[in-house]
Amino acid sequence: MIKYNALINGIGTSVKTKKYYDEWSKDYDKVLNQWNYHAPKSSSKILKKFLNKNPNEILDLACGTGLFGKELKKIYPKSSIDGADISTKSLSHAKLKKVYKRLFVSDFNKNFIFKKKYNLITCIGSLTYNNNPQKLLLKVSNITKKSGFFIFSHRVDLWQKQNFDKILSDLSNKWQNIFISRKLLYLPKNKDFNNKIKIKIGLLKKI
């Protein structure tokens, strides 16, 4: 039985996170819909506003079952989209959506290796589980093409705890801050999150 209240405090190790999402993958889309999860749609609106041309190569990092991949395909139908996630069972559900060219098993807390660089990298709804966001932003920079973009969402409580504004400032030689959203509801119909836990969505450009 999935204990959804574990989400608010973080799940734990990579092994525990993989197991948690493997077990949840079958009902994940349905449950997120019930919780009124809007981060994928909100993020796609930001991309449409700020990206002037179609990104040829996209990597959906921590893609899960492909909820954001579906939104990416709607706005960039001609783009080649790859997905990566720690949960193999989530990837099997993502594959059924037929939006990804390739899918990789990857833990973004470790040294993931991709053989090419991308015009756009996304990480929506997953930074909660990253234990070193500054290191992740550096790794993402290494696989982003010059003038490429990185869009992410992050919980406001963790943003403040991690001093995320300083992280972005410290990496200003790697990333240009294009847009940071206002505080948005995250999972408003989840009793643990409702209006207590909010997110921001950020868009960065590789320098």
N, C-alpha and C positions, 0 to 999 in steps of 0.2 A: 504494500500500500504506500503510495507516494505521500510524503508529509510536506505539503506545499509551504507550510510556514517556515521550512528550512531556507527558503529562498531569501527571506528578509535578512538573515544573518550570514548568508554565504554557506555553501555546501561543504567545503573542506578541501581535501586533497584532489589532485587530478583524477586519481582512481575513483574516489567517491563521486566526483562530478560526472565522470563518464558513466558510471553505474546508474546514477540518478536519472540522467537524460536518456540513457538506453531504455530504462523502465518506463519513462514518461512519454517516449516518442510517439507511441500509438495514439495517444489522446491529446498530445501537445497542442495541435492547432485548435481543436475544439475548446480546450480549457482556456487558452489565450484569448479566443474570441469571446468567451463568457466573461472574462475579466476586462473586456473592452481595451485590449492592447492596441494602441495606435501608433507606436514608434515607427514601424515600417512605412506607413502611409505619410506620416509627418516628415520622415527623412526623405522620402521620394519627392515631396513638394519642395524641399530645400534644394535638392539636386536640380530639379527642373528650373528653379529660379536662378541658380548661380552657375551652372555648367552650360556654357554657350554651344558646345559641340558634343557630339556623341563620343563617349569613351570607347575605344576599340576593344580594350582588354580590361575586364573587371574581375577582382577577387573579392568574394563575399566571405570574410573571415569569421569563424565561429557561426557558420550559416544555419546550424540546427536543421530543422525540417524544411527550410527553404521559404519561410514567410517573406523575408525581404527580397529573396531572389525573384519571387513572383512579381513584386513591385518593380524591381529593376528591369525585368523583361518587358513590362508594360511601357516604360518610358524609353528604354533603349533596346528595341526589338532586334536590332542588327548587331548588337554588341556580343562578344564572346565572353560568357560568364563562367568562372570557375568558383567552386565552393570548397571550404575546408572546415572541419569540425572535429572535436574530440570523440563524439559519440557515433559509433559505426551504425547503430540502428536509426539514429536521426538522419544520417546520410542516406540510408536506404529509402526513407520517406521523401527526402529531398529529391532523390533521383526520379521518383514517380511524377514529380511536378514538371519534368522535362524542360527546365529552364537553364540547367547547367551543362556546359560542355564537358568539364571534368570535375570530379570530386576527390578530395584528399582527406585522409585521416591525419589530423594535426592538432597538437596541444600548444596553444599560443603562450603558455608559460615556459616552454622549452625552445630550443633553437630550431624553429621550423625553417625548412629550406625549400624555396620554390625556384624553378629553373628559368623563370623569366620575370620581367618587370611589368607592372600594370599601370594603366592610366587612371584607374579608380580602385581604391580598396575601401571596403565597408566593414564596420563592426557594430552592429546594432543589437542592443539588449544583452551584451556579453561582458563588458568591461568589469562588471561586478566580480567576475571569477579570475581576473588577472591580478597577480600578486606584485607586479612591478610595471605600472603604466608607462613610466619614462623609458624603460628598456623596450617595452612593446612599441612605443612610438618610434624609437630608433630602428628597430627591426623592420617596421612597416616602411619607414623612409628608405631603407636599403632595397626594397622591392617595388618602389614606386618610381615611375618614370619622372623625369624633370617636368615640372609644371603639371604633374598629376595631382590627384586629390585623395584625401582620406576623410570619410564621414563616419562619425561614431556617436553613440549615445552613452551617457554615464549618469548614474544616480547622483543627485545633488548632495546627499549626505556624505557619500564617499568622495565626491569632488572636493568638498570642504575639508574632510578628514585628511585627504592625500595632498592638500594644497595644490590642486590641479592647475590653477592659474599660474603658479610659479613653475610647474613642470612645463607648461606651454611657453612661458617666457624664457626658460632655460634652453629650450629647443628652437628658439626663434631663428637660429642659423640654418635649421633644417626645414622648418614649417612656417608658412605665413598663415596667420589666423584670418580666415575669410568670414566666418559667421559662427556665433554662439547664440543659441536660441534662449528665449526666456524659460523659466521653469515650467515644465509640462507634467501633467498627470501621467503616471506610469502604468499602473494596474488598478484603475479606480474602483473596479468591482471585486477586487480581492480584499478580503476583510483585514488582512495584515498590512496591506499597502494603502488602500483607498486614497485619501487625500493627504496622507502623512509622508509618503515617499514619492518624490518627483524626480524628473530627469532633465538634463539639458542635452541638446543635440549640437555637435560641433562639426564644422567643415574646415579642413586645413588644406593648404596648397603646398606641394613640394617645391622648395626653392632650388 
